[in-house]
Amino acid sequence: MKSARSVRSLRSIRSTKSMVEERKAEEFTDNFDSLLVLACSKFNCPYTITVKKETKQEILITNRKEVPMVLMKVIRILVPFYKNLTKITISNCKIDMYIIYELSKILQRSTIDSVCLDGSAMPLGDFTMLLKTSNLTNLSLCRCSIDDIACELIASMLHCSAPADNLLLLNLSSNQITDVGVKYIANALRTNIRLRYLNLADNHIDDEGAGYILDVLIEFPLLYDEIMKMKTNRLKYLKLKNALYIKYLSEYCNRSMDDLSETHSTSKKKKPKTTAKRDKNKGQGWTNEESVKIRAEIMTAEMLGPYTAPFSPDTIKYNNQYYYSLGNDTLQYLNLAYNNLSYLSLKKLNKVVIYQKTLTSGNRGLTKVVMDGNNLPISCSEIDNINHILGGKIMRFSGRLSEVVRRKGKGSLRIEK
């Protein structure tokens, strides 16, 4: 009796200890804000820290000449314990490659999937280290002095199978991108099947650059390298599918054979039944064989999933010995406002929306286009047609953006949760 009581008491002590540890962990998570204040004061971070309990779960650092490296390291250590964070903003600050490196580590260790660096220019504009994190879905680089060279680096991470091909939103407005940089982005959109939102407003884009983007939204011929890669990817998928099917087929066949042997051994002990019953059992054997194949096919489809390469059989066509892509129909929002576009871009846009309307269904293809601030006519048949197809979701004002308003104020770190 004493030993039983001692075991029970030991178990109760262990359970109370585990409960205390769980409560401490919850308190630690709940007191993240105060813990961050304490850590920043300990490491002498020159920040005024305020906490706002709102709907957003955001870390916001604004208007700082320099972002201390120690602050980024403190945030990197604390974010794994704070599961509600979804966004980090470092706006109108001076940053460098070390800040981008720490920011990439923060993304890898947290639930943050949205980054805003508006107004935080960086030497050479190399954000590739940040784009290598596959969990990044929203990236805003407005007013970051991005030129064509930096645009090429960003576009290189957007191709299919590249690290940032899961990106859904990309904001490159108010930068120094010309037709050369837009061509890199257009080449990435040939294979990118994830990006939904693209903002190129207030750059130096002419009709030629806009044409690069619009040309990949309609039917275009595949290049030799794209054809070879398409065939290679398709062959790999079919080989893997066949191997999985054979594997599951053999497993289900072995199971059915074991079941048949068990039923055969039990049937020997019983009295023989009529011939009609034997014929019925024969039919059951054929049904089992068919069901094994069906189960193997279902299991293979569940494990492998559908074929989602950019040039799948559903998105290409073969005509006159040439392969053609049906065009990128995943991009839904396109902002080309305040550039150097004319009536030529409007005509091409009209061609794109007509083509996508006849080819796609549902919410595929462009649903909103912003064209205000360009040299467009006030009224024409193309504008009326685009507004009719897109439900009036096109803007067409004249004039250019004269200046970008930059906020000024004391540096602060704000956490909203």
Protein Blocks (a to p, Z undefined) as FASTA:
>chain_A
ZZmmmmmmmmmmmmmmmmmmmmmmmmmmmmmmmmmmmmmmmnopacdddddddfbdcddd
ehifbdcfklmmmmmmmmmmmmkbcbdcdehiacdfklmmmmmmmmmmmcbfbdcfehia
cehiiaklmmmpmkbmbdcfehklpafklmmmmmmmmpghiaklmbfbdcfehiabdfkl
mmmmmmmmmmmckbfbdcfehiabdfklmmmmmmmmmccdddfklmmmmmmmmmmmmmmm
mmmmmmmmmmmmmmmmmmmmmmmmmmmmpccddfklmmmmmmmmmmmmmmmmmmmmmmmm
mmnopafbfbdfklgcceehiacdebjakbmbdcfehiabdfklmmmmmmmmmmmmmmmg
cjedjfbdcfehiacdfbdfklmmmmmmnnopaccdedjdfbdcdddddddddddZZ
